Structures are given as structure tokens and as C-alpha cells.
């Protein structure tokens, strides 16, 4: 029973954090974002895509800064995400979604879920908005 409640809380937090961040909320990072964007106004879809790219670039910079950066390591990261290519491959797009999803999960979603499950009465120490 408790796992179902935690799962529901996690789903709610994922949707809330991603909506507050300004991107399409996806519980599954492997899901197709374009399906969700088809139902949205074209101007809103453009805004959501731009916000996603902003978060992706931030996650990419953070990944490059984890260890002392070497040229080959940065090139491997650029290749992984298709940085600089005019049309990123399907794999590059999936890697970009995963990087944003896991960055949000580590920075906001997991701390909020842990806080809600362990101490629901006190205010959270993690903000929903970046």
C-alpha cells in the first residue's frame, strides 16, 4: 500500500516540477514528446521546446563540469548529445531527454518526494522552480 502512495506522490511531483520548469511533463523519459506537443498550440509548443533546450544545455554544461574537463571527454559528451549537428539523431534526442529528466530528478523530484514521504507537515527545503 505504501509503495502505491509513494508512486502516486512521485507521479504528482514529476508533473508539478516539470510544469513549473516549463517543459512537457513525462513520467517516462523514453516516451515520445512529439505526441504530447501535437495537442498544444503551436506557439506554446515552441515555448516548451525552447525551455527544454535551455534546461538541456544547462544539464550538458553541468555534466562537462563534474570532473576536470579533458578535450576528449568534452568531445564524447558533445557527440553523445549531438552538439553542433544540424539535425540530432534519434539517439541524441533520447540522450537529451534523459539528461534533463535525471537532472530534474536528482535536483528536485527525489528530494521533494523524500520530504513529503518522511515529513509531510514541515515546508520543503527544495524549490519546485529552478
ChimeraX commands (.cxc) that place a marker at each C-alpha (Angstrom):
marker #1 position 0.00,0.00,0.00 radius 0.5
marker #1 position 2.77,2.44,0.93 radius 0.5
marker #1 position 4.52,1.85,-2.42 radius 0.5
marker #1 position 1.33,2.81,-4.26 radius 0.5
marker #1 position 1.10,6.03,-2.27 radius 0.5
marker #1 position 4.77,6.85,-2.90 radius 0.5
marker #1 position 4.28,6.08,-6.59 radius 0.5
marker #1 position 1.30,8.43,-6.75 radius 0.5
marker #1 position 3.21,11.13,-4.88 radius 0.5
marker #1 position 6.18,10.71,-7.22 radius 0.5
marker #1 position 3.93,10.97,-10.29 radius 0.5
marker #1 position 2.35,14.13,-8.90 radius 0.5
marker #1 position 5.73,15.68,-8.06 radius 0.5
marker #1 position 7.12,14.82,-11.53 radius 0.5
marker #1 position 4.20,16.55,-13.22 radius 0.5
marker #1 position 4.36,19.56,-10.89 radius 0.5
marker #1 position 8.12,20.06,-11.16 radius 0.5
marker #1 position 8.18,19.69,-14.93 radius 0.5
marker #1 position 5.23,22.02,-15.42 radius 0.5
marker #1 position 6.88,24.59,-13.12 radius 0.5
marker #1 position 10.12,24.17,-15.09 radius 0.5
marker #1 position 8.17,24.92,-18.28 radius 0.5
marker #1 position 8.55,21.60,-20.09 radius 0.5
marker #1 position 6.22,18.78,-21.08 radius 0.5
marker #1 position 5.72,16.54,-18.02 radius 0.5
marker #1 position 6.78,12.97,-18.75 radius 0.5
marker #1 position 6.89,10.18,-16.22 radius 0.5
marker #1 position 8.78,8.03,-18.71 radius 0.5
marker #1 position 11.83,9.70,-20.27 radius 0.5
marker #1 position 11.64,7.24,-23.18 radius 0.5
marker #1 position 8.15,8.45,-24.16 radius 0.5
marker #1 position 7.61,10.44,-27.34 radius 0.5
marker #1 position 7.38,14.15,-26.55 radius 0.5
marker #1 position 6.04,14.98,-30.01 radius 0.5
marker #1 position 2.79,13.17,-29.23 radius 0.5
marker #1 position 2.21,15.45,-26.28 radius 0.5
marker #1 position 3.16,18.53,-28.30 radius 0.5
marker #1 position 0.65,17.74,-31.07 radius 0.5
marker #1 position -2.22,18.67,-28.75 radius 0.5
marker #1 position -0.68,22.01,-27.79 radius 0.5
marker #1 position -0.99,25.37,-29.52 radius 0.5
marker #1 position 1.99,25.84,-31.93 radius 0.5
marker #1 position 3.20,28.93,-30.08 radius 0.5
marker #1 position 3.02,27.09,-26.75 radius 0.5
marker #1 position 4.82,24.09,-28.28 radius 0.5
marker #1 position 7.59,26.42,-29.46 radius 0.5
marker #1 position 7.93,27.86,-25.95 radius 0.5
marker #1 position 8.05,24.39,-24.37 radius 0.5
marker #1 position 10.74,23.26,-26.83 radius 0.5
marker #1 position 12.83,26.37,-26.18 radius 0.5
marker #1 position 12.61,25.86,-22.42 radius 0.5
marker #1 position 13.61,22.21,-22.84 radius 0.5
marker #1 position 16.66,23.23,-24.90 radius 0.5
marker #1 position 17.63,25.70,-22.18 radius 0.5
marker #1 position 17.42,23.01,-19.49 radius 0.5
marker #1 position 19.28,20.57,-21.71 radius 0.5
marker #1 position 22.16,23.00,-22.30 radius 0.5
marker #1 position 22.35,23.61,-18.54 radius 0.5
marker #1 position 22.46,19.84,-17.86 radius 0.5
marker #1 position 25.12,19.38,-20.55 radius 0.5
marker #1 position 27.32,22.13,-19.05 radius 0.5
marker #1 position 26.91,20.58,-15.62 radius 0.5
marker #1 position 27.89,17.14,-16.95 radius 0.5
marker #1 position 31.02,18.64,-18.51 radius 0.5
marker #1 position 31.99,20.26,-15.20 radius 0.5
marker #1 position 31.77,17.14,-12.97 radius 0.5
marker #1 position 35.41,16.14,-13.28 radius 0.5
marker #1 position 38.41,18.03,-14.57 radius 0.5
marker #1 position 37.39,18.54,-18.17 radius 0.5
marker #1 position 39.55,16.99,-20.83 radius 0.5
marker #1 position 39.18,17.68,-24.52 radius 0.5
marker #1 position 38.35,14.05,-25.35 radius 0.5
marker #1 position 35.75,13.84,-22.56 radius 0.5
marker #1 position 34.03,17.01,-23.74 radius 0.5
marker #1 position 34.08,15.75,-27.34 radius 0.5
marker #1 position 32.47,12.48,-26.20 radius 0.5
marker #1 position 29.74,14.42,-24.39 radius 0.5
marker #1 position 29.18,16.61,-27.46 radius 0.5
marker #1 position 28.90,13.50,-29.63 radius 0.5
marker #1 position 26.52,11.84,-27.15 radius 0.5
marker #1 position 24.12,14.81,-27.36 radius 0.5
marker #1 position 24.75,15.78,-30.98 radius 0.5
marker #1 position 26.05,19.23,-30.07 radius 0.5
marker #1 position 26.63,21.30,-33.18 radius 0.5
marker #1 position 24.94,18.91,-35.58 radius 0.5
marker #1 position 22.23,20.48,-37.76 radius 0.5
marker #1 position 19.81,17.62,-37.10 radius 0.5
marker #1 position 20.38,15.49,-33.99 radius 0.5
marker #1 position 19.78,11.76,-34.36 radius 0.5
marker #1 position 17.08,9.84,-32.52 radius 0.5
marker #1 position 19.73,8.63,-30.05 radius 0.5
marker #1 position 20.93,12.21,-29.44 radius 0.5
marker #1 position 17.36,13.34,-28.75 radius 0.5
marker #1 position 16.80,10.45,-26.35 radius 0.5
marker #1 position 20.05,11.26,-24.53 radius 0.5
marker #1 position 18.98,14.89,-24.23 radius 0.5
marker #1 position 15.63,13.90,-22.71 radius 0.5
marker #1 position 17.36,11.55,-20.30 radius 0.5
marker #1 position 19.83,14.21,-19.17 radius 0.5
marker #1 position 17.05,16.73,-18.43 radius 0.5
marker #1 position 14.87,14.08,-16.75 radius 0.5
marker #1 position 17.68,12.84,-14.50 radius 0.5
marker #1 position 18.90,16.37,-13.69 radius 0.5
marker #1 position 15.40,17.32,-12.54 radius 0.5
marker #1 position 15.04,14.01,-10.70 radius 0.5
marker #1 position 18.28,14.44,-8.77 radius 0.5
marker #1 position 17.92,18.16,-8.05 radius 0.5
marker #1 position 14.19,18.49,-7.31 radius 0.5
marker #1 position 11.95,15.44,-7.68 radius 0.5
marker #1 position 13.71,12.96,-5.38 radius 0.5
marker #1 position 14.29,15.48,-2.55 radius 0.5
marker #1 position 10.64,16.59,-2.69 radius 0.5
marker #1 position 9.30,13.03,-2.71 radius 0.5
marker #1 position 11.59,12.07,0.18 radius 0.5
marker #1 position 10.49,15.13,2.13 radius 0.5
marker #1 position 6.77,14.51,1.51 radius 0.5
marker #1 position 7.02,10.85,2.47 radius 0.5
marker #1 position 9.18,11.39,5.58 radius 0.5
marker #1 position 7.94,14.72,6.94 radius 0.5
marker #1 position 4.78,15.96,5.23 radius 0.5
marker #1 position 3.99,18.60,7.87 radius 0.5
marker #1 position 7.07,20.84,7.52 radius 0.5
marker #1 position 7.76,23.00,4.45 radius 0.5
marker #1 position 10.15,21.53,1.85 radius 0.5
marker #1 position 13.73,22.75,1.65 radius 0.5
marker #1 position 13.78,22.26,-2.14 radius 0.5
marker #1 position 12.09,24.66,-4.52 radius 0.5
marker #1 position 9.93,23.47,-7.40 radius 0.5
marker #1 position 11.26,26.15,-9.73 radius 0.5
marker #1 position 14.92,26.27,-10.88 radius 0.5
marker link #1:1,2 radius 0.2
marker link #1:2,3 radius 0.2
marker link #1:3,4 radius 0.2
marker link #1:4,5 radius 0.2
marker link #1:5,6 radius 0.2
marker link #1:6,7 radius 0.2
marker link #1:7,8 radius 0.2
marker link #1:8,9 radius 0.2
marker link #1:9,10 radius 0.2
marker link #1:10,11 radius 0.2
marker link #1:11,12 radius 0.2
marker link #1:12,13 radius 0.2
marker link #1:13,14 radius 0.2
marker link #1:14,15 radius 0.2
marker link #1:15,16 radius 0.2
marker link #1:16,17 radius 0.2
marker link #1:17,18 radius 0.2
marker link #1:18,19 radius 0.2
marker link #1:19,20 radius 0.2
marker link #1:20,21 radius 0.2
marker link #1:21,22 radius 0.2
marker link #1:22,23 radius 0.2
marker link #1:23,24 radius 0.2
marker link #1:24,25 radius 0.2
marker link #1:25,26 radius 0.2
marker link #1:26,27 radius 0.2
marker link #1:27,28 radius 0.2
marker link #1:28,29 radius 0.2
marker link #1:29,30 radius 0.2
marker link #1:30,31 radius 0.2
marker link #1:31,32 radius 0.2
marker link #1:32,33 radius 0.2
marker link #1:33,34 radius 0.2
marker link #1:34,35 radius 0.2
marker link #1:35,36 radius 0.2
marker link #1:36,37 radius 0.2
marker link #1:37,38 radius 0.2
marker link #1:38,39 radius 0.2
marker link #1:39,40 radius 0.2
marker link #1:40,41 radius 0.2
marker link #1:41,42 radius 0.2
marker link #1:42,43 radius 0.2
marker link #1:43,44 radius 0.2
marker link #1:44,45 radius 0.2
marker link #1:45,46 radius 0.2
marker link #1:46,47 radius 0.2
marker link #1:47,48 radius 0.2
marker link #1:48,49 radius 0.2
marker link #1:49,50 radius 0.2
marker link #1:50,51 radius 0.2
marker link #1:51,52 radius 0.2
marker link #1:52,53 radius 0.2
marker link #1:53,54 radius 0.2
marker link #1:54,55 radius 0.2
marker link #1:55,56 radius 0.2
marker link #1:56,57 radius 0.2
marker link #1:57,58 radius 0.2
marker link #1:58,59 radius 0.2
marker link #1:59,60 radius 0.2
marker link #1:60,61 radius 0.2
marker link #1:61,62 radius 0.2
marker link #1:62,63 radius 0.2
marker link #1:63,64 radius 0.2
marker link #1:64,65 radius 0.2
marker link #1:65,66 radius 0.2
marker link #1:66,67 radius 0.2
marker link #1:67,68 radius 0.2
marker link #1:68,69 radius 0.2
marker link #1:69,70 radius 0.2
marker link #1:70,71 radius 0.2
marker link #1:71,72 radius 0.2
marker link #1:72,73 radius 0.2
marker link #1:73,74 radius 0.2
marker link #1:74,75 radius 0.2
marker link #1:75,76 radius 0.2
marker link #1:76,77 radius 0.2
marker link #1:77,78 radius 0.2
marker link #1:78,79 radius 0.2
marker link #1:79,80 radius 0.2
marker link #1:80,81 radius 0.2
marker link #1:81,82 radius 0.2
marker link #1:82,83 radius 0.2
marker link #1:83,84 radius 0.2
marker link #1:84,85 radius 0.2
marker link #1:85,86 radius 0.2
marker link #1:86,87 radius 0.2
marker link #1:87,88 radius 0.2
marker link #1:88,89 radius 0.2
marker link #1:89,90 radius 0.2
marker link #1:90,91 radius 0.2
marker link #1:91,92 radius 0.2
marker link #1:92,93 radius 0.2
marker link #1:93,94 radius 0.2
marker link #1:94,95 radius 0.2
marker link #1:95,96 radius 0.2
marker link #1:96,97 radius 0.2
marker link #1:97,98 radius 0.2
marker link #1:98,99 radius 0.2
marker link #1:99,100 radius 0.2
marker link #1:100,101 radius 0.2
marker link #1:101,102 radius 0.2
marker link #1:102,103 radius 0.2
marker link #1:103,104 radius 0.2
marker link #1:104,105 radius 0.2
marker link #1:105,106 radius 0.2
marker link #1:106,107 radius 0.2
marker link #1:107,108 radius 0.2
marker link #1:108,109 radius 0.2
marker link #1:109,110 radius 0.2
marker link #1:110,111 radius 0.2
marker link #1:111,112 radius 0.2
marker link #1:112,113 radius 0.2
marker link #1:113,114 radius 0.2
marker link #1:114,115 radius 0.2
marker link #1:115,116 radius 0.2
marker link #1:116,117 radius 0.2
marker link #1:117,118 radius 0.2
marker link #1:118,119 radius 0.2
marker link #1:119,120 radius 0.2
marker link #1:120,121 radius 0.2
marker link #1:121,122 radius 0.2
marker link #1:122,123 radius 0.2
marker link #1:123,124 radius 0.2
marker link #1:124,125 radius 0.2
marker link #1:125,126 radius 0.2
marker link #1:126,127 radius 0.2
marker link #1:127,128 radius 0.2
marker link #1:128,129 radius 0.2
marker link #1:129,130 radius 0.2
view
